[in-house]
Amino acid sequence: MLTIAARTISGPAYLEKMEEVDRELAMVIEDFDHAVNVEAVRLVNETSKFSFSNLSVVDPQGFGIE
């Protein structure tokens, strides 16, 4: 990502720093993606519990609701 810009701007020390920042940014993005996925699963579970708790079973004979 940032390594191409680093090569054109400065020397090896700058390049190493940019690679370090690039690695740290990749880890932050990975952590964020993980957190978003965990929250999405939690919301699906919460929504599913709510939806199933409100279901009514209809009497197959058509005489009412159990």
Secondary structure, DSSP 8 states (H G I E B T S, - for coil): --HHHHHHHS-HHHHHHHHHHHHHHHHHHHHHHHHHHHHHHHHHHHHHHHHHHT---B-TTSS-B-
